[in-house]
Amino acid sequence: MNRLADVETEYEKIIALIKREVVPAVGCTEPVIVAVCAALAAETLGRCPESVAVRLSANMLKNAMGVGIPHTGMTGLPIAVSLGIVAGRSADGLEIFKRMTDDDVERGKRFLERTPPEIGLKEGIEDKLYVEVEVSAGGDTVRVVQRGSHTSRPSVERNGETVGAGDMAADECRCDEYPELTLRKVYDFAMTVPLQDIEFISEAERLNMAAAEVSFEGNYGHGLGRILRNDNEIRIMGDTLFSRILAYTSGACDARMSGATVPVMSNSGSGNQGIAATVPVVVYGRECGASHEQMVRALVLSHLTVIYIKQSLGCLSALCGCVVAATGSSCGITYLMGGGYEEVTFAVKNMVANLTGMICDGAKPSCSLKVTSGVSTSVLSAMLAMEHRCTTSVEGIVDDDADKCIRNLTAIGREGMNETDKMILNIMTTKCK
């Protein structure tokens, strides 16, 4: 993990920030980080646990209930925790499932049958992202706690004594080390930073487009991406740049949420956010003949915009992350259309006017539907922006100042939708009883 305190200039901090938040992940990142904590707990214990207890924040619990776990053909936390304990390497981080074998999966299933983890809600915490894993064997107990973000360092206790101090900040995707961003600063950075310093973002293009291609070859989730490429759907929507943006973006999400063993480049702890910030920009850029430099700068603009918005929204909320990620991709597409900073602000305002309020009801295969809604709006918002059409301050929560507009969006997601979050979790946990 990049420690932002190790660098001095704001320019260096922004580079380090992008590298910290835009990282590869295999599988949905909520069960992934629970598996990482379970692996670390087992490593610290030094033997196979005889009991396992997992306590999670409400947002973590809802985001890990219905998502596929790579290699397993199974969904949810019990198998993710078991795999982390018997075969996980905590040092692999968000790619902990990447090296799992069929034998590892069988061992995980046997452990799950023998020692099913106790999984429940952690009471009395304010963190939106909180993971606590406690394992015991032979009179020894290890407790691992991760909070704040998907890339923060967990704390580790063995028999009540701290053996590893973590990042115990409140639930935010930022800390005091982060540079203070504005939309203008994000745009200027993306446009002026030396190309060689940001070319690493091209890995997001490679990984996330490859995930889309995988989805077209298999039967993942609801198969939205593949369906959009069928003859009948092409007759309805046409074989257009717009339809291909939707197909590739939803396809990558289909594969990821169904547990396909494909790495994607995540953003701010979310693979779907990374997909939605990358794929629409890439598909548009490729088909419109963007140069390598234009593609790289567009992707940096998109991803850094997402990071900026998430700094005030927090890692997890009742607001669907596709709203944020699609806002980033709309900025990137606007730039590729020939837009400047003014047009980028118009795109942001159009996005906020349209998608604010879309709920997050957990990670699951149908996330591809929401991602598709988000990226379709991102294209429409960019098109309007390039015609100098944008929503104004007399319309709803939109403000003439783009940064205030973003803060209005994040305040609704972070604070205004708290009761919505509670109701969503209640519905999810009681509907099958």
C-alpha positions in Angstrom: 0.0 0.0 0.0 1.3 3.5 -0.9 1.8 5.6 2.2 1.0 9.2 1.2 3.1 10.6 4.1 6.2 9.3 2.3 5.9 11.9 -0.4 6.1 15.6 -0.1 4.6 17.6 -3.0 0.9 17.7 -3.8 1.7 16.4 -7.3 3.4 13.3 -5.8 0.5 12.9 -3.4 -2.0 12.8 -6.2 0.0 10.2 -8.0 0.3 8.1 -4.8 -3.4 8.6 -4.2 -4.4 7.2 -7.6 -2.1 4.3 -7.1 -3.5 3.6 -3.7 -7.2 3.7 -4.8 -6.9 2.2 -8.3 -5.8 -1.3 -7.7 -6.6 -4.8 -9.1 -9.2 -7.0 -7.4 -10.5 -10.5 -8.0 -14.1 -10.8 -6.8 -16.4 -8.4 -5.0 -14.3 -6.4 -2.6 -16.5 -6.7 0.4 -16.2 -10.5 0.9 -12.6 -10.1 -0.3 -11.5 -7.9 2.5 -13.3 -10.2 5.0 -11.4 -13.1 3.6 -8.2 -11.1 3.9 -8.9 -10.4 7.5 -9.7 -14.0 8.1 -6.4 -15.1 6.5 -4.5 -12.6 8.6 -6.2 -13.9 11.7 -5.3 -17.5 10.9 -1.7 -16.6 10.0 -1.3 -14.8 13.3 -2.9 -17.7 15.2 -0.5 -20.1 13.6 -2.8 -23.1 13.5 -6.2 -24.1 12.2 -8.9 -22.2 14.1 -11.4 -24.1 16.2 -13.9 -21.3 16.2 -14.5 -18.3 14.0 -16.6 -15.2 14.7 -17.1 -12.4 12.1 -18.8 -9.0 13.0 -19.5 -6.5 10.3 -21.0 -3.1 9.8 -24.4 -3.0 8.1 -23.0 -1.8 4.8 -20.4 -4.6 4.7 -23.0 -7.2 5.6 -25.4 -6.1 2.8 -22.7 -5.9 0.2 -21.4 -9.4 0.9 -24.7 -11.4 1.1 -25.5 -12.1 -2.5 -22.3 -12.0 -4.5 -20.5 -14.8 -6.2 -17.2 -16.0 -4.7 -14.5 -16.8 -7.4 -13.6 -20.4 -8.0 -16.5 -21.7 -5.8 -19.8 -21.5 -7.6 -21.1 -20.3 -4.3 -22.3 -16.9 -2.9 -21.8 -15.1 0.3 -19.5 -14.7 3.3 -19.3 -18.2 4.9 -17.3 -19.7 2.0 -15.2 -16.5 1.6 -14.2 -16.6 5.2 -13.4 -20.3 5.1 -11.3 -19.9 2.0 -9.4 -17.0 3.6 -8.6 -19.2 6.7 -7.5 -22.4 4.9 -5.9 -21.1 1.8 -5.7 -17.3 1.9 -2.5 -15.2 1.8 -3.3 -11.9 3.4 -0.4 -10.3 1.6 -2.4 -10.8 -1.7 -4.8 -8.1 -0.5 -7.8 -7.6 -2.9 -6.4 -10.4 -5.1 -6.6 -13.0 -2.4 -8.8 -15.3 -4.5 -6.5 -15.1 -7.6 -4.3 -18.0 -6.7 -7.0 -20.3 -5.3 -7.1 -23.8 -6.7 -9.8 -26.5 -6.8 -8.0 -28.2 -3.9 -8.2 -25.0 -1.9 -11.9 -24.7 -2.6 -12.5 -28.3 -1.4 -10.5 -27.6 1.8 -12.5 -24.5 2.3 -15.8 -26.4 1.9 -14.7 -29.0 4.4 -13.7 -26.4 6.9 -17.0 -24.7 6.4 -18.9 -27.9 7.2 -16.7 -28.6 10.2 -16.3 -25.1 11.6 -19.0 -22.8 10.2 -18.1 -19.2 11.0 -20.5 -17.2 13.2 -21.4 -14.1 11.2 -23.4 -11.1 12.5 -23.8 -7.4 12.7 -21.4 -5.3 14.8 -23.5 -3.2 17.1 -22.6 0.3 18.4 -20.3 1.5 15.7 -20.6 4.4 13.3 -18.3 3.0 10.6 -19.8 2.2 7.3 -16.9 -0.1 6.6 -16.0 -2.3 9.6 -14.7 -5.9 9.6 -13.9 -7.8 12.8 -12.7 -11.4 12.6 -11.9 -13.4 15.8 -10.4 -16.9 15.7 -9.5 -19.2 18.5 -7.7 -22.5 19.0 -5.8 -24.2 21.9 -6.5 -21.4 24.3 -5.2 -18.6 22.0 -7.4 -15.9 20.4 -6.6 -13.5 17.6 -8.7 -10.5 16.7 -8.3 -8.6 13.5 -10.1 -5.3 12.8 -10.2 -3.3 9.6 -12.2 -0.1 9.2 -12.3 3.0 7.2 -11.4 1.8 3.7 -10.7 -1.3 1.7 -7.0 -0.4 1.6 -6.4 0.6 5.2 -4.2 -1.5 7.5 -6.0 -3.8 9.9 -5.2 -3.9 13.6 -4.2 -7.3 15.1 -4.5 -8.5 18.7 -3.3 -11.8 20.0 -4.6 -12.7 23.4 -5.5 -9.1 24.0 -2.1 -7.7 23.2 -1.7 -5.5 20.1 0.7 -7.1 17.6 -0.2 -4.9 14.6 -1.5 -1.3 14.7 -3.9 -0.5 11.9 -5.4 2.6 10.3 -8.2 3.2 12.8 -9.6 6.3 11.2 -13.4 6.9 11.1 -15.2 5.6 8.0 -13.8 7.7 5.2 -11.9 6.9 2.0 -9.4 9.6 2.9 -7.1 10.7 5.7 -5.0 13.8 6.6 -2.4 12.6 4.2 -4.6 13.0 1.2 -4.3 16.1 -1.0 -7.4 18.4 -0.9 -9.0 18.0 -4.3 -11.4 20.2 -6.3 -12.8 19.4 -9.7 -10.6 22.1 -11.2 -7.5 20.6 -9.6 -8.6 17.1 -10.8 -9.0 18.4 -14.4 -5.8 20.4 -14.4 -3.8 17.5 -13.1 -5.2 15.1 -15.7 -4.4 17.6 -18.5 -1.0 18.7 -17.5 0.8 15.8 -15.7 3.6 14.3 -17.7 2.3 11.4 -19.6 5.0 8.9 -18.4 3.8 9.5 -14.8 0.3 8.3 -15.4 0.7 5.7 -18.0 0.1 3.0 -15.3 -3.6 3.8 -15.6 -3.6 1.9 -19.0 -3.6 -1.3 -16.9 -7.2 -0.5 -16.0 -8.0 -0.5 -19.7 -6.4 -3.9 -20.2 -8.0 -5.6 -17.2 -11.5 -4.2 -17.4 -11.9 -4.7 -21.1 -10.6 -8.3 -20.7 -13.3 -8.9 -18.1 -15.9 -7.7 -20.6 -14.6 -10.1 -23.2 -14.8 -13.0 -20.8 -18.4 -12.2 -20.1 -19.3 -12.5 -23.7 -17.9 -16.1 -23.8 -19.7 -17.4 -20.8 -23.0 -17.3 -18.9 -22.5 -14.9 -16.0 -25.2 -13.4 -13.8 -28.1 -12.0 -15.8 -26.0 -12.0 -18.9 -26.9 -8.4 -19.7 -23.7 -7.6 -21.6 -24.0 -10.7 -23.8 -27.7 -10.2 -24.4 -27.1 -6.6 -25.6 -24.9 -8.2 -28.4 -27.6 -10.6 -29.5 -29.3 -10.1 -32.9 -32.7 -9.4 -31.5 -31.3 -6.7 -29.1 -29.2 -5.2 -31.9 -32.4 -4.9 -34.0 -33.9 -2.9 -31.1 -31.0 -0.8 -30.1 -28.8 -0.9 -33.1 -25.1 -1.9 -33.3 -23.9 1.5 -32.2 -21.2 3.1 -30.2 -23.8 3.7 -27.4 -25.0 0.1 -27.4 -21.4 -1.2 -27.3 -20.6 1.0 -24.3 -23.5 -0.5 -22.5 -22.7 -4.0 -23.5 -19.0 -4.0 -22.5 -19.6 -2.2 -19.2 -22.5 -4.4 -18.1 -20.6 -7.5 -19.4 -17.6 -6.8 -17.2 -19.9 -6.4 -14.2 -21.8 -9.6 -15.1 -18.6 -11.6 -14.9 -17.3 -10.0 -11.8 -20.4 -10.2 -9.7 -21.0 -13.8 -10.5 -17.6 -14.9 -9.2 -15.6 -15.2 -12.5 -11.9 -15.5 -11.7 -10.9 -12.4 -13.6 -9.1 -9.5 -12.1 -10.6 -6.0 -12.6 -9.1 -2.6 -11.8 -11.1 -1.3 -8.9 -11.5 2.3 -7.7 -11.9 3.3 -4.1 -12.4 -0.3 -3.1 -15.0 -1.2 -5.6 -14.5 -3.2 -8.8 -17.8 -2.0 -10.3 -16.7 1.5 -9.8 -13.5 0.8 -11.5 -15.3 -0.8 -14.4 -17.8 2.0 -14.7 -15.0 4.6 -14.6 -12.9 2.7 -17.2 -14.9 0.8 -19.8 -17.2 3.5 -21.2 -14.2 5.8 -21.6 -12.2 3.1 -23.4 -15.0 2.0 -25.7 -15.7 5.6 -26.7 -12.0 6.4 -27.1 -11.2 3.4 -29.2 -14.1 3.9 -31.6 -13.5 7.6 -32.0 -9.8 7.2 -32.7 -8.4 8.7 -29.5 -4.6 8.8 -29.3 -2.8 6.9 -26.5 -2.2 10.1 -24.7 -5.8 11.2 -24.9 -7.0 7.8 -23.6 -4.6 7.9 -20.7 -5.6 11.5 -19.7 -9.3 10.6 -20.1 -8.9 7.6 -17.8 -7.0 9.7 -15.2 -9.7 12.4 -15.3 -12.4 9.7 -14.8 -10.7 7.8 -12.0 -9.5 10.8 -10.1 -13.0 12.4 -10.3 -14.4 9.2 -8.7 -11.7 9.4 -6.0 -12.5 13.0 -5.3 -16.2 12.4 -4.9 -15.6 9.4 -2.7 -13.5 11.5 -0.4 -16.6 13.2 0.9 -19.1 10.4 0.3 -17.2 7.6 2.1 -16.4 4.1 0.9 -19.8 2.7 1.5 -23.2 4.3 1.7 -26.9 3.9 0.6 -26.0 5.7 -2.6 -25.1 3.3 -5.4 -21.5 3.7 -6.4 -22.4 3.6 -10.0 -23.6 7.2 -9.6 -20.1 8.3 -8.6 -18.3 6.1 -11.1 -20.5 7.1 -14.0 -19.9 10.8 -13.2 -16.2 10.1 -13.6 -16.7 8.4 -16.9 -18.9 11.2 -18.1 -16.1 13.6 -17.4 -13.6 11.4 -19.3 -16.0 11.0 -22.3 -16.6 14.8 -22.4 -12.9 15.4 -22.6 -12.6 12.8 -25.5 -15.5 14.6 -27.2 -13.3 17.7 -27.3 -14.6 19.4 -24.1 -12.7 21.5 -21.7 -13.1 22.3 -18.0 -16.4 24.1 -18.5 -18.0 21.2 -20.4 -16.7 18.8 -17.7 -18.6 20.9 -15.1 -21.7 20.7 -17.2 -21.4 16.9 -17.4 -21.1 16.7 -13.6 -24.2 18.9 -13.0 -26.2 16.8 -15.5 -25.2 13.6 -13.7 -26.1 14.9 -10.3 -29.5 16.1 -11.6 -30.3 12.7 -13.0 -29.0 9.8 -10.9 -28.9 11.1 -7.3 -30.9 8.9 -5.0 -30.2 5.5 -6.7 -30.0 3.1 -3.8 -27.3 0.5 -3.1 -29.0 -2.7 -2.0 -25.9 -4.8 -1.8 -23.4 -6.3 -4.2 -25.1 -8.9 -6.5 -25.5 -9.9 -10.2 -28.1 -7.3 -10.8 -25.6 -4.6 -10.2 -25.0 -4.8 -13.9 -28.4 -3.3 -14.4 -27.5 -0.3 -12.3 -24.1 0.1 -13.9 -25.8 0.2 -17.3 -28.2 2.9 -16.1 -25.3 4.9 -14.8 -23.1 4.7 -17.9 -26.1 5.4 -20.3 -26.6 8.6 -18.3 -22.9 9.4 -18.4 -23.0 9.4 -22.2 -26.2 11.5 -22.3 -24.7 14.0 -19.8 -21.6 14.3 -21.9 -23.6 14.9 -25.1 -25.7 17.6 -23.4 -22.5 19.2 -22.0 -20.9 19.4 -25.4 -24.0 21.3 -26.6 -23.6 23.6 -23.6 -26.8 22.3 -22.1 -26.7 21.7 -18.3 -29.0 21.9 -15.3 -28.9 25.1 -13.3 -29.1 26.2 -9.7 -32.9 26.7 -9.9 -33.3 22.9 -10.5 -33.3 20.7 -7.4 -30.0 20.0 -5.7 -27.9 21.4 -8.5 -25.6 24.3 -7.7 -23.9 26.7 -10.1 -20.6 25.7 -8.5 -19.6 22.2 -9.6 -17.8 21.4 -6.3 -20.9 22.5 -4.3 -23.0 20.3 -6.6 -20.8 17.3 -5.8 -21.0 18.1 -2.0 -24.8 18.2 -2.3 -24.7 14.8 -3.8 -22.4 13.3 -1.2 -24.2 14.9 1.7 -27.4 13.1 0.5 -25.6 9.8 0.2 -23.6 10.1 3.4 -26.2 11.6 5.7 -29.6 12.0 4.1 -29.9 8.3 3.2 -28.9 6.8 6.5 -32.5 5.8 7.3 -32.8 4.4 3.8 -29.7 2.3 4.5 -31.3 0.8 7.6 -34.5 0.0 5.8 -32.6 -1.6 2.9 -30.7 -3.9 5.3 -33.9 -4.7 7.3 -35.7 -5.7 4.0 -32.7 -7.8 2.9 -32.3 -9.7 6.1 -36.0 -10.4 6.8 -37.5 -11.0 3.3 -36.8 -14.7 3.4 -37.9 -15.4 6.9 
